[in-house]
Amino acid sequence: MISVEQAKDLIVENVKPLNSLLLPLSEAFGSVLSENVISPVDLPLFNQSAMDGYTFRFSDYTKKIRINIVGEVAAGDTLTKKLKSGEALRVFTGAMVPEGADTVVMQEKIKVLDDVLCIEDEQLKQGSNVRKKGEQIKKRKIALTKGSALTAGAIGYLAAMGITSVKVISKPKVAVITTGSELIEPGNKLKVGQIFESNSFALEAALHSVHITAVKSFSASDNEQKIYNTLKRCIHNYDLVLITGGISVGDYDFVGKTLKKLGVKNIFYKIKQKPGKPLFFGKSGKTIVFALPGNPAAVLSCFYEYVFPAIQIMQGRKDPFLKRVQLPITKDYAKKKGLSFFLKGKISGETVIPLEGQESFVLSSFAIADCLIYLPEEFENIKAGELVEVHLLPSM
């Protein structure tokens, strides 16, 4: 067995970013840029009013020159006329500030007497309330760098430049394989000794939460040939294969033998941790393979601690692991040395609560958890109030 830290180091060493592809901007949310994006325009495209008011030359105001209102300009209007000294235009938010003008005074800070602008703003400065051409980004400058995640804000930013497509790192195609003759899909009638299958549902939801949607689920009973056929097909057609169950050493645990027959390279098997000790990580060509335990809570713990960072690396993300914070734990927790623990937790204010139901088969606590509390193998008998490392689960 290896330690948690060794396992994570091996994932970082062996997982590489996928190839890049060109995507329409409308489909690129959640992806990562595979190259720098250069702005094709100045943004803003022109000097623009930041509010409703009047635009004029600031020097006219300081020199107490009479300023006559000579017209108005709304958002979308095209202006070619240069504003002269002593002239002002009524202007609206987003409208072009004409050449010759350099300042906008908000409409609440003026009076108009016989089409003459009287300014009543002692705080007014040259350039006030004007969004200057190129203030956000200059033409031919780098707008977003390679490795940037395309958030909603980033998508809007690129659209504002008129960009319609971007080069991103591909998202992995994922196969989820659940093994176990006792597993029945929800909605069917159970026989004695059978249980409803939940792992594929949990894993698909976890994958969707991190913007992975090319997911296909398969099931295989505890039959060596069926497991062989399913694994062979998936390893040849997917970037990432997640298997649940059948990885231990029981009479009906065929996954480990099958992976060996298929030539999957064993990078590690078994980690000194609870839950999820019998965890396999390997590669077949460019395909990454994780064989997870069968117990549902162990499946999710292993997903977030090991599969999640592998997916992040495949997409070229710079910091692949769950965000970590230090918080005081609210309760004593009895633990022996020798195994690292991942406890389902709930953050409350500036503390973290270890939830009831830490067993590897219990999902009720995972249903309300928003973090995992990491207790390294050298820790024992944690006392209430002690600082612990907390791994934040991805939000919806």
N, C-alpha and C positions, 0 to 999 in steps of 0.2 A: 504493500500500500504506500501511497505517496501523500504528502500534505496538501492542504487546500492551496497554499501559495505555489507549490511545485506544479500542481495541476493547472493553475491559471497561467503560469509562465509557459507551460507546454502548449496551451491553446494560443497564446500570443505568438509563439515561435512557428506554429504550424498552420495557422489560418491566414490567408492572403485575401486582399480585395479582389472582387470579381471584375470582369471586363466592363468597359463603359459603353453607353449607348446614347443616342440622341432622343430626347423625349419632348413632346409638346409641353409647354409650361403648365398647362391645365392638368397634366398627369404627373407632375414632378414633385408634388408635395411629399415630404418625408424622405426624399432621396438626398444624396450627397453629391456635390459637384465634383467632376473628375478633371476639370480644368478651370483656370481663372475665367471670370466673365468680364469682358471689357465693355464699358458703356459706349453705345453708338451715338449718344447725344449728351448735351448738357442737361442737367436736371437741377432746378426747373429749366424748362426750355427757353424761358424768357424771364425778365424781371416781372414779378407777379405781386399783386396786392394780397396781403395776408388778412384783410378784413374790409368791410364796407366803410367807405369814408371818402376822402378827397386827396388827390395826388398833385404834387407841385414841386417847385424847386425850393429846397431848404434855405438857400441863400436869399431868396425873396423874403422869407419870413424874418430872417435875422437882420436884413437891411430895411425892414418895415416897408417894403414895396407893396403897393396895392395889388391884390391877387384877385383877378376876375375869373368867375366860373364860366367856361366856354363850351361845356358839353359833358358827356358822360360816356363811360365805357363799361360794358358788362362782360362777364366771363364768356369767352368764346369769340368776342369781337376781335376783328383784325384792325390793328392800328398802324398806319404808315406816317401819320403826321407827327412832327417833332413839336413838343410843347415848348412855348416861348417863355421868356421871363415875364412874370406878371400874370401868368395863366394857370388855371387849375382845372382838373376834370373830376366830376363825380365818378367814383370807382367802386366796384363791387368785389367781394372775395373771389380770388382766383383769376381776376381780370389782368390783362397786360398793363404794366406801367409803361407809358410811352417814353420814347427817347426825350431827354431834356428834363424829365421829372426824376426825383431821387428819394422822395419821402411820401408817406401816406399818413394822414391824421384821421383817427377814427371819427365816425359821424357824431358820437356823443360829446366830442370835445370841440365842436365848432358852432358858430352861428352864421347864417347867411343873410346879408342885408343888401337888397337890390343887386343880387348876383355877385356880390363881393364876399369872399371867404374871410371870416374872422376866426382866427385860431385861438382856442382857450386851453392850451395844453402846455403847462410850464415844464413838463418832463420830456417833451418832444425833442428828439435828436435827429440829425441827418441820417437817413436810411431807415428810420423807424417804420415798422409794419410793411417792409418790402422784402419779399423772398427773392434773393438775387439769382440771376442766371448762373447755373452751375454750382450753386451753393451746396447741394447734396453731393453731386458728383460731376466732374468735368468730363467732357467727351474724350474718349480714348484712354481713360484712366481705369484701373481695376475697381470694379464695383463689388464683386465678391470673389474670394480666393478659393482655389481648389481645396476640397475638404470641408467646405461650408455646408451645413445642413439647410435644406430648403424648407424653412418654416413658413407659416402664413405671411409673416412680415416680409420675408425674403422673396416670396412669390409676388407679392404686391409691388415690392421695390423694382423687381425686374420687369414686371408688366408696365410700370410707369415709364420705363426707358423704351418701351415698344418691343421688347424682346419676346419672341413667341416660342422658342425652343431652347433647350439647354443640354449640355453633355453631362450625364450623371453616371455614377457607378451602379451597375445593375443590382436589383434586389434579388436575393436568392429564391429559387424555386424550392419549396420544402415538401418533403413527404413525411407524413406522420403515420407510423405503423404501430397499432396496438396488438399485443399478443395475449392469448389466454382463452381457453375453451369455455371458461365460466362467464365470459363477458357477453352481454346482450345489449343491443342498441336500445336506448330509451324509446318507449312507445310500443314495444313488444311485450308479450306476456312472459313472465319469468316462470321457470320451473324450479323446483327445489334444488338448491345448491348453486343457482345462477345469480349474478348481480348485474346491475346496469353499468355499462361502460361510460366512464366520464373523462378519461385521460385525453382522448382526442379533442373533446369539447374544450377542456381547459387549455390545451396547447394551442389549438386554433385561435382561441380568444386572446391568449398571451401574444401570439404572433401578430394578430391584427392590431393589438395595442401598440406595437412598435412598427406599424405600417408595412408588415409583410402579409400580402394578400394572395400570392400565388402558392396556395397550400392545398394539398390533396391528402385525404386520410384513407388508410387501408387497414383492414383487420385480418388477422391470421390466427387460427386456432393452434393449439399446442401439437402441431404436426410438423415434423422436421422438413418434409418435402414442401409443404405449403409455405413455411417460413422461408425456406431457401428460394422458392420461386418469387415470392413477394419482395424479398430483399434484393435479389439479383435485378429485378425490373426497376426498382426504385433507385438503386445505386447507379444504374446506367442512365437514368433520366432526370435526376434531380441534383441540385447543388448541395443540399443539406438533407440528411435523412435522420429522423428522430424515431427511435424505437422505444416502446415502453413495455416492461415486463420481460421475462424469459432470459435475463442476463445473469442470474445467480447460478447456483450449482446443483439445483434439484434435478430429479429424473426427467422433468418435462421442460427444463430450461435449455432450449435449443439455439438461442440467439448467438451465444458466444461461439459455439461450434460452427454455426453457419457462417458467421463473419470470417472465421479462419478459413473455411472452405472457399469462400469467395475472394480470398486474398486481401482482405481489408487489413491495412497496417495497424497494429495495436500500439497506440502511442502511450496510453495508460489505461489501467483497469483497477478499480477500487481506490477510494480516497478515505483518509482517516477523518471521517466526518459523520455527523448524524443530523438529519436523515440523509439517506442516499449514498451509503458506502459502496454498493456494487454499481459504480458508474463507469461506462466504457467510452473512450474517445479514440477515434481512429480516422484513417483516410483511405480512400480508394481513388487513385488518380487525383482529380481536383474535387472530388465529392467528399464532404465532411460527414462523418457518421458519429452520432451519439446514441448509445444504448442506455436508457434511463431505467431506474427501478420501476416496479409496477405500482407501488403504493402512491395514491394520488398526491398527497402533500409532498412526498419526496420528489415526485415528478416536477412539480412546480418550483420547489426550492432549487433543484438542479438546473431547471430551465433558466431561472433568473441569475444564478451564480455562474453558470458555465455556457449554456447555449446562447443566452442573450449577448454576452460579450463577443462570442464567435460571430454572431450575426452582425454586430456593430463593426467588427473588423472587416467582414466580407463587404460591407458597404463603404469602407474607407473612413469610418469615424475615428476621430483622434483619441478620444477617451472612452474606451469600450465598456468599462465596468459601471455598475450601478453607482449612483451618487452616494457618497458616504458622509455621515456626520457623527459627531460624538455627543451622546446624551446620557444623563443619569437614568439608570433603570429604577423602576418604582418598587420592585419586589426582590426579596432574596431568591437566588436560584442555585439549587444544588447540582454540582457538576464535578465529575472526576477528570483528572488529567488524561491525555492520550488521544482524545477525539475532539475535533472542532465541532461546535454546535451552531446551527442556524435556527433561531427561534422566531416563530411568527409573532410579529409585534404590532402595536398601535401607538402612534405618536399622540401624546396629550400635552399640549402647551410646549414646555421646554423639557419634557421627560418622555420616556418610552416605556410602555407597558408590555411585559411578556404575557401573551394571551393564554387562556386555558386551552387544553387540547393540542399539545405539541407532538402527539404521536404521528407517525408517518402516514397513517391511513385517514387522519382526520382532516376534512376539508372545511368544516364549519368555521374553524378559526381563520383559515385562509380567506374565507369569504369576507371577513371584515378587516383583515390585516392590510396595512399600508407600508410595511417595512419588514425586513429580516434583521434580527439582532445577531451579530456575529460574535461568538465566543471562541477565541483560538484554543488550540488543543492544550496549551500550557495553563489555561485558566482553570480554577476550581472554586466552588462555593462563592458565587458572586453575591455581594451584599447590596441591599437597597441603597440607592444614592451613588453607587459607583458609576463612573463613566464607562460606557460600552460603545462599540462601533455599530452603527446602524446603517443598513443599506436600504435606500428608498426605492420602493417598487415603482415602475412606470405608471403614471396616471392615465386615466381613460382619455 
